[in-house]
Amino acid sequence: MRRRSHLHPLPPGVAPRFLRTHDAAAFLGLSGRTLEKHRCTGTGPVFRKLGGRVVYAIDDLEAWAAERARNSTSDPGRRLSPNDSGSSPSSPTRRR
């Protein structure tokens, strides 16, 4: 049985702000398992835990997808570490 994204139906004309993992993955064109793996490795979109549920804001999903835009297959893009939120491109990195 598939879990529903919302416990209560939304009024007509009101769009959801948050999506559960399965729906967020479908929104991005990924499998739910791929999104779960991204979440575990810290390479996925920002998520929230509301109660025991993992949810994704639609704005965060769109921002995460936009960060991965490329102009060609040889364009490596900006490399992000799992701890890098992408908010400050000039932030210092630690050396070990």
C-alpha positions in Angstrom: 0.0 0.0 0.0 1.4 3.4 -1.0 1.8 6.0 1.7 0.0 9.3 1.1 1.9 12.5 1.1 -0.6 14.3 3.3 -2.6 13.2 6.3 -5.4 15.6 5.5 -6.6 16.7 2.0 -5.6 20.2 1.1 -8.3 22.7 0.2 -8.9 23.3 -3.5 -6.3 25.6 -5.0 -3.7 25.1 -2.3 -0.4 23.5 -3.4 1.6 21.3 -1.0 4.7 22.9 0.5 6.3 19.6 1.5 6.6 16.3 -0.2 7.4 12.9 1.3 10.4 10.9 -0.1 8.5 9.0 -2.7 6.7 12.1 -4.1 9.9 14.2 -3.9 11.8 11.5 -5.9 9.0 11.5 -8.5 9.2 15.3 -8.7 12.9 15.0 -9.5 12.6 12.1 -11.8 14.5 9.8 -9.4 13.6 6.6 -7.6 12.8 6.9 -3.9 15.8 4.7 -3.1 18.2 7.0 -5.0 16.9 10.0 -3.0 17.3 8.0 0.2 20.9 7.2 -0.7 21.6 10.9 -1.5 20.1 11.8 2.0 22.4 9.2 3.7 25.5 10.5 2.0 24.7 14.1 2.4 24.6 14.8 -1.4 20.9 15.3 -1.7 18.5 18.2 -1.3 17.8 19.7 2.1 15.2 17.8 4.0 13.3 18.1 7.2 12.1 15.7 9.8 8.6 16.5 11.0 7.8 14.0 13.7 9.2 10.8 12.3 8.6 11.8 8.7 11.2 13.0 6.2 9.9 15.7 4.0 11.3 18.0 1.3 10.2 21.5 0.6 9.5 22.0 -3.1 11.7 25.1 -3.2 14.6 23.1 -1.9 14.1 20.4 -4.5 14.0 23.0 -7.3 17.2 24.6 -5.9 19.0 21.3 -5.6 18.1 20.4 -9.2 19.1 23.9 -10.5 22.6 23.5 -8.8 23.2 20.5 -11.0 22.5 22.3 -14.3 25.3 21.7 -16.9 26.0 23.0 -20.4 27.6 19.9 -21.7 28.5 16.3 -20.7 32.1 17.4 -20.1 31.1 20.2 -17.7 32.1 18.9 -14.2 30.2 21.7 -12.4 31.1 22.7 -8.9 32.1 19.9 -6.7 30.3 19.9 -3.4 31.4 17.9 -0.4 28.7 16.3 1.8 29.3 19.1 4.4 29.1 21.9 1.9 25.7 23.5 1.7 26.7 25.6 -1.3 25.8 28.8 0.5 29.3 30.2 0.6 31.6 29.5 -2.3 34.6 31.1 -0.6 34.3 29.2 2.7 37.6 27.8 3.9 38.2 24.0 3.7 39.8 22.0 6.3 42.9 19.9 5.6 43.5 16.6 7.4 
